[in-house]
Amino acid sequence: MALKATIYKAAVNIADLDRQYFSDVQLTLARHPSETAERMMLRLLAWVLNAGDKLQFTKGLSSEDEPELWEHHDYGRVRLWIELGLPEERRLKKASSQADHVILYAYSERAAQVWWQQNRDKLAALGGLDIWYLDDEQLFRLSAFADRNMTLQFTLQEGVIWLSDGERHAEFQLTHWQAAK
């Protein structure tokens, strides 16, 4: 018998001062049995950083043909494709051919540094690809906010992310490894 996903509920308040985007949303995250709390919270952070009316979670780990998050144009083409982790170059090439903009959120410090050194030059050719990196210490602090029922406040300004659940507070800053052209 296959294990089922664990459901997490998040009441999220976003104040993105850089984009002038403000929203209160109720999100449901399905945490795959093989997914860590760190990865799930990075998925939530990726949603927050790119929040919009059409941004959607996908089947994620359960589907090889879909990213973690995506947003479609009204006419069907993928506008934004969001990946997590350290995917193979061919997956990012495929994503770049199917979407206007691809964002990768890399993590896992030791492996990410090696992956970046091995793939940097090849990925530079993918013009619509942004790559962001979150180090292990910050990812650990982010995962501390994971709870089956979360109420979170995210404030974003000038590349700094402030997160609060009313009792705990944390500050994060991702490293931009590659900018889309």
PANU-24094 format. One line per field, with one value per residue (C-alpha): x, y, z; residue number from 1; residue in one letter. Coordinates in steps of 0.25 Angstrom, whole numbers, plus 5000, padded with zeros to 4 digits. Layout:
% PANU-24094
u	X / ...
v	Y / ...
w	Z / ...
seq	NUM / ...
type	a / ...
***
This chain:
% PANU-24094
u	5000 / 5006 / 5008 / 4999 / 5003 / 5002 / 4993 / 4998 / 4989 / 4996 / 4989 / 4999 / 5000 / 5009 / 5014 / 5024 / 5028 / 5037 / 5026 / 5015 / 5008 / 4999 / 4991 / 4984 / 4983 / 4979 / 4989 / 4988 / 5001 / 5002 / 5015 / 5019 / 5024 / 5038 / 5038 / 5046 / 5040 / 5051 / 5047 / 5033 / 5036 / 5045 / 5033 / 5024 / 5035 / 5036 / 5021 / 5022 / 5033 / 5026 / 5011 / 5001 / 4986 / 4990 / 5002 / 4999 / 5005 / 5006 / 5007 / 5022 / 5030 / 5018 / 5020 / 5033 / 5026 / 5022 / 5030 / 5027 / 5020 / 5015 / 5007 / 5000 / 4996 / 4982 / 4984 / 4991 / 5006 / 5014 / 5018 / 5026 / 5032 / 5038 / 5047 / 5054 / 5067 / 5078 / 5071 / 5079 / 5082 / 5073 / 5061 / 5064 / 5066 / 5052 / 5046 / 5052 / 5046 / 5032 / 5032 / 5035 / 5043 / 5049 / 5053 / 5061 / 5063 / 5075 / 5078 / 5086 / 5099 / 5110 / 5103 / 5098 / 5112 / 5118 / 5105 / 5107 / 5122 / 5118 / 5106 / 5109 / 5114 / 5104 / 5092 / 5097 / 5092 / 5078 / 5074 / 5061 / 5066 / 5068 / 5075 / 5074 / 5081 / 5077 / 5088 / 5086 / 5086 / 5075 / 5067 / 5068 / 5062 / 5051 / 5047 / 5045 / 5032 / 5026 / 5014 / 5001 / 4994 / 5002 / 4999 / 5011 / 5014 / 5024 / 5030 / 5039 / 5048 / 5061 / 5064 / 5061 / 5050 / 5045 / 5036 / 5028 / 5017 / 5014 / 5024 / 5036 / 5043 / 5054 / 5061 / 5065 / 5073 / 5075 / 5087 / 5085 / 5094 / 5089 / 5079 / 5070 / 5074
v	5000 / 5013 / 5024 / 5036 / 5051 / 5059 / 5071 / 5085 / 5097 / 5111 / 5124 / 5134 / 5149 / 5154 / 5169 / 5169 / 5183 / 5182 / 5177 / 5185 / 5172 / 5170 / 5157 / 5149 / 5134 / 5121 / 5110 / 5095 / 5088 / 5073 / 5068 / 5055 / 5044 / 5045 / 5060 / 5067 / 5079 / 5087 / 5084 / 5087 / 5100 / 5104 / 5101 / 5110 / 5121 / 5119 / 5121 / 5134 / 5140 / 5138 / 5140 / 5144 / 5140 / 5129 / 5123 / 5108 / 5096 / 5084 / 5069 / 5072 / 5060 / 5051 / 5056 / 5056 / 5065 / 5077 / 5086 / 5089 / 5102 / 5108 / 5119 / 5119 / 5130 / 5132 / 5125 / 5113 / 5114 / 5113 / 5127 / 5123 / 5109 / 5107 / 5096 / 5092 / 5085 / 5081 / 5076 / 5071 / 5081 / 5074 / 5076 / 5091 / 5092 / 5085 / 5095 / 5107 / 5102 / 5101 / 5113 / 5128 / 5129 / 5117 / 5119 / 5109 / 5110 / 5101 / 5096 / 5085 / 5093 / 5083 / 5077 / 5090 / 5096 / 5084 / 5084 / 5099 / 5097 / 5086 / 5093 / 5108 / 5109 / 5100 / 5107 / 5121 / 5118 / 5117 / 5132 / 5131 / 5124 / 5130 / 5122 / 5125 / 5118 / 5116 / 5111 / 5100 / 5109 / 5118 / 5106 / 5100 / 5113 / 5113 / 5099 / 5102 / 5109 / 5096 / 5092 / 5085 / 5098 / 5111 / 5125 / 5133 / 5147 / 5149 / 5163 / 5165 / 5177 / 5179 / 5164 / 5162 / 5153 / 5154 / 5143 / 5143 / 5133 / 5143 / 5136 / 5134 / 5143 / 5140 / 5147 / 5141 / 5145 / 5136 / 5137 / 5140 / 5130 / 5133 / 5144 / 5142 / 5151
w	5000 / 4996 / 5006 / 5005 / 5005 / 5018 / 5016 / 5022 / 5022 / 5022 / 5024 / 5017 / 5017 / 5006 / 5006 / 4994 / 4994 / 4982 / 4973 / 4980 / 4982 / 4995 / 4997 / 5008 / 5003 / 5008 / 5003 / 5003 / 5002 / 5000 / 5005 / 4998 / 5007 / 5002 / 5003 / 5014 / 5022 / 5017 / 5002 / 5005 / 5012 / 5000 / 4991 / 4999 / 4999 / 4984 / 4983 / 4992 / 4984 / 4971 / 4976 / 4966 / 4963 / 4953 / 4960 / 4964 / 4971 / 4962 / 4965 / 4967 / 4972 / 4966 / 4952 / 4944 / 4933 / 4942 / 4950 / 4965 / 4962 / 4949 / 4943 / 4929 / 4920 / 4917 / 4903 / 4910 / 4908 / 4921 / 4926 / 4938 / 4941 / 4955 / 4959 / 4972 / 4975 / 4965 / 4952 / 4941 / 4930 / 4920 / 4929 / 4930 / 4914 / 4913 / 4923 / 4915 / 4902 / 4908 / 4917 / 4915 / 4928 / 4937 / 4951 / 4959 / 4974 / 4977 / 4991 / 4998 / 5001 / 4997 / 4985 / 4980 / 4980 / 4972 / 4963 / 4960 / 4956 / 4947 / 4940 / 4941 / 4926 / 4920 / 4927 / 4924 / 4909 / 4915 / 4914 / 4921 / 4933 / 4947 / 4958 / 4972 / 4984 / 4998 / 5008 / 5018 / 5030 / 5024 / 5019 / 5033 / 5039 / 5029 / 5032 / 5046 / 5042 / 5037 / 5044 / 5039 / 5041 / 5039 / 5039 / 5033 / 5029 / 5018 / 5016 / 5004 / 5001 / 4993 / 4993 / 5008 / 5012 / 5026 / 5032 / 5044 / 5050 / 5061 / 5071 / 5063 / 5053 / 5043 / 5032 / 5019 / 5006 / 4994 / 4986 / 4971 / 4963 / 4949 / 4944 / 4932 / 4920
seq	1 / 2 / 3 / 4 / 5 / 6 / 7 / 8 / 9 / 10 / 11 / 12 / 13 / 14 / 15 / 16 / 17 / 18 / 19 / 20 / 21 / 22 / 23 / 24 / 25 / 26 / 27 / 28 / 29 / 30 / 31 / 32 / 33 / 34 / 35 / 36 / 37 / 38 / 39 / 40 / 41 / 42 / 43 / 44 / 45 / 46 / 47 / 48 / 49 / 50 / 51 / 52 / 53 / 54 / 55 / 56 / 57 / 58 / 59 / 60 / 61 / 62 / 63 / 64 / 65 / 66 / 67 / 68 / 69 / 70 / 71 / 72 / 73 / 74 / 75 / 76 / 77 / 78 / 79 / 80 / 81 / 82 / 83 / 84 / 85 / 86 / 87 / 88 / 89 / 90 / 91 / 92 / 93 / 94 / 95 / 96 / 97 / 98 / 99 / 100 / 101 / 102 / 103 / 104 / 105 / 106 / 107 / 108 / 109 / 110 / 111 / 112 / 113 / 114 / 115 / 116 / 117 / 118 / 119 / 120 / 121 / 122 / 123 / 124 / 125 / 126 / 127 / 128 / 129 / 130 / 131 / 132 / 133 / 134 / 135 / 136 / 137 / 138 / 139 / 140 / 141 / 142 / 143 / 144 / 145 / 146 / 147 / 148 / 149 / 150 / 151 / 152 / 153 / 154 / 155 / 156 / 157 / 158 / 159 / 160 / 161 / 162 / 163 / 164 / 165 / 166 / 167 / 168 / 169 / 170 / 171 / 172 / 173 / 174 / 175 / 176 / 177 / 178 / 179 / 180 / 181
type	m / a / l / k / a / t / i / y / k / a / a / v / n / i / a / d / l / d / r / q / y / f / s / d / v / q / l / t / l / a / r / h / p / s / e / t / a / e / r / m / m / l / r / l / l / a / w / v / l / n / a / g / d / k / l / q / f / t / k / g / l / s / s / e / d / e / p / e / l / w / e / h / h / d / y / g / r / v / r / l / w / i / e / l / g / l / p / e / e / r / r / l / k / k / a / s / s / q / a / d / h / v / i / l / y / a / y / s / e / r / a / a / q / v / w / w / q / q / n / r / d / k / l / a / a / l / g / g / l / d / i / w / y / l / d / d / e / q / l / f / r / l / s / a / f / a / d / r / n / m / t / l / q / f / t / l / q / e / g / v / i / w / l / s / d / g / e / r / h / a / e / f / q / l / t / h / w / q / a / a / k
***
